[in-house]
Amino acid sequence: MREHHLLLDIGCGSLRGGRLSLVYLNEGRYHGIEPERQILEDGVAYEVSDGLVALKKPRFSTNSDFSAKHFGVDFDFVLASGIFMHAAPAQVAQCFGAVAETLSEDGLFVGAFLPSEADEVKDSWTYPEVQRYTPATLERIAVDHGLRLQAMEWPHTFNHRWFVACHRHSRRPVPQHLDLSVFSWSQYLRDQVSARGGADLSHEEYLKADLRDRLVPGDRDSVLPQVFL
């Protein structure tokens, strides 16, 4: 996620996590849904401050149906880090349906759930009691709403499991395993060059190109032949 992207944080609560994205993103790019208005107000008062809200201009909603259509934008990223471990199947389906309506064409929906070999669910929202889902169940619900879901092998502090979902026909690659290449500065620079019409070269290739530009007549015999390949 980059500073210019649009983020929807479903169940943003008291902004203990959302404050990090709020600081990072540009003005007006953070959107949060939290049905408990008092929790959200406490988050602004104690986690974020009115000054940061005035500077970053986040947008909030206190609706309980997960819908973000009233924001009037399509989101590059949607986050639901604390929803599905307490939500009943009908609510999970409602959430996937709402996300599908406002997720951009190549946007990603990232969420966490409590995995189990069999679904352990109730008929309605439970808190602090939890509900558990199999990855297959979430995949099926996602497909019902035109999304493709992949359960991820990424670490989580509370033994939850992450998933990433996107539109069914999206070609955006999603790595199943998290590794340091996801945070590669070199890859970021290559992506930026490619996005601006440049060649996707390795660091070595850039150095070779720079060296070739600096060579003068007579240098060809003083450097390894591989420089000219």
N, C-alpha and C positions, 0 to 999 in steps of 0.2 A: 504494500500500500504506500502510495506517495502522497505528498502534501495536497495535491489538487484533486484527489479522488473524493467521491461521495460515499460516506459510510452511514449505514443504519445500524444502530445498536439496540436490539430488541431485548427488553428487560434490563435496561441500563441501570436501574436501581438508584443507589446513592452515588453513582459515578466514581466509585473507587477504582474501577478499571477504565471507565470511559474518560476520566480526566487525562489519561496518558494519550489517548487518541485526540482528545480535544486540544491539547497543547500542540500536538504535532501537525494536525491538519490546518489548512488555510481557513480563512474566515468563511463561515456559512456552510462548511462541508460536513460537519458532524450533526447527525440526527439521532435522537433517542426516543424510545417508546418505554414508558413506565406507568402502569395503571395506578400505582400507589402514589398519589400526588405529594403526600407529606414526605415520603422517602426521597423523592426527587428534589423537593425544596430543601431538605436537610443536606442532600448531596451538594447542591449549589452553595449552601451556606458554609459547610464545613470541609468539603473536599475540593471545591473549585474556586469559589468566590465570585461575587457579582462583577468584579473587575475583569476577570478572565472571560466571563460570559459576555460582557460588553465588548471585549476585544475580538473574540472569536465568533460571536453571534451564532451559537448552536441553535437548533430548532428541536423542540420537545413536544411530545404528545402523551396524553394520559389515557388513551383508549385501551380497551382490554381485548380487542379482536385481532391484534397484530397488524392491522391494515396500516399501510404507509402511503396510500394513494393521495391523501390530502396534502402531502408534502409537494406533490407535483413534479417529482424528479425520479429518474431511474438510478439505482445505486450500483456503484462499482463493487462494493463489498457490503455484505449483511452479516452481522455477528449475533449469535444467540448462545452465549456461553453458560447461561444458568437457567434455561427454560425447560428443556426436555426431560430433565431428571425429576421434574415435579408435574409435568403435563400429562393429561389423559390422552388416549388415541385421537379423540375428536379434536382436541386442541392442537395436537401435533399436526394433524391434517389441515386444520384451519391456518396454522402458521405457514406451512409449506405453500398453501394456496395464496396467501397474502404476499409471501416473498416472491413467488413466481410472477405476480402482477407488476412488481416494481424493480426486479433485478435486471440490470442492463444486459445487453445481448451476450457479452462475454464476462459478466459479473460472477462473483463467487459468493456463495452462502456458506459461512463457516459456523459450525455449532458443536456443542458437546453433549454427550448423553452418557448414562450409566449402562454399560453393556451387560448382557446376561445371555445364557444359553436358551432361555425361554422368557417371553414377555411377562413382566410382573407389574400389571397396571391396574388402575382404579377407574372409576367412572367420571371423576372430576379432578380438578386441581388439588394437589396435596402439598402441604408445607408445614413443618419441616420433613414430613415423611417423603420418601422418594419413590419413583417409579422407574422400572428398568425395561429396556428394549433390546431386541436382537438387531444387529445391523441389517439383516434381511427385511425386517419389518419396516425400518426407516427407508430402506431402498425402495420398497414397494409403494409406500406412501408418497415418496418423492416422484416416482414414475407416474403415479396417478395424477400429479399436478404438472407434468411436463418437464420434470427435472431429472437429472442424472446425479446419483449420490455415490460417493466413495468414502468408506470408513478408512481413517488414516492411522498409520502407525507412528503417531507423534506422542511425545511424553506429555502427561498431564499431572498436576500436583496431587489431585484427589482421586486418581485412578479412574477418572472419567475417560471417555474416548472421543476424539475429535472426528468430525466428518466434514467433507467439503462437497457442496452440491452446485451444479451449474445448469443452465438450460440444456435440454436433451441434445440439441444440435450444436452446442458450443464446441469449438475446436481448441479451446484454451487447455493446455496441458496441466495436469494436477499430479504432483509427485506423491506417491503413496507413502514414502519414507522421508522423514525430515533429516536432512544432512546439512553440513556447513555450506554447501554450494548454494543453498537457498539465500544465504546472506552474503554471497560473494560480491565484493566491491568491483572486481574485474568484470563479472557478469553484468552488473548494473551499468557500468560504463559501456560495455558492448551493446547492451540493449538500447542505451541512449543514442549511440552512434547509428545503430540500425534503424531506429525510429526516425532518424533525420536523413535517411537515404544513404548512409555510409556502409562500407563493407564490414561484415562481421568477422573481424580478424582477431587472432590471438595476440597476446602481448609480444611474443617473439616476432610475429609477422609485422606488427607495428614498428618494432625496433629495426627489423630488416629494411622496411620501407624508408625509415628515417635515415638509416645508414646509406642506402643507395642514393638518396637525394643529396647526400653530402660528399659522395665520392667525386673525385676529379680524375681527368685522364692520367693513366699510369697507376691508379689505385687497384685496378682489377687484379693485378698479380700479387697484391699485398694482403688480400683478404681471402678467406675460405670460399671456394666455389659455391657452397650452399647458400651464401647470401644472395646469389643471383637467381636462385630457383624460385 
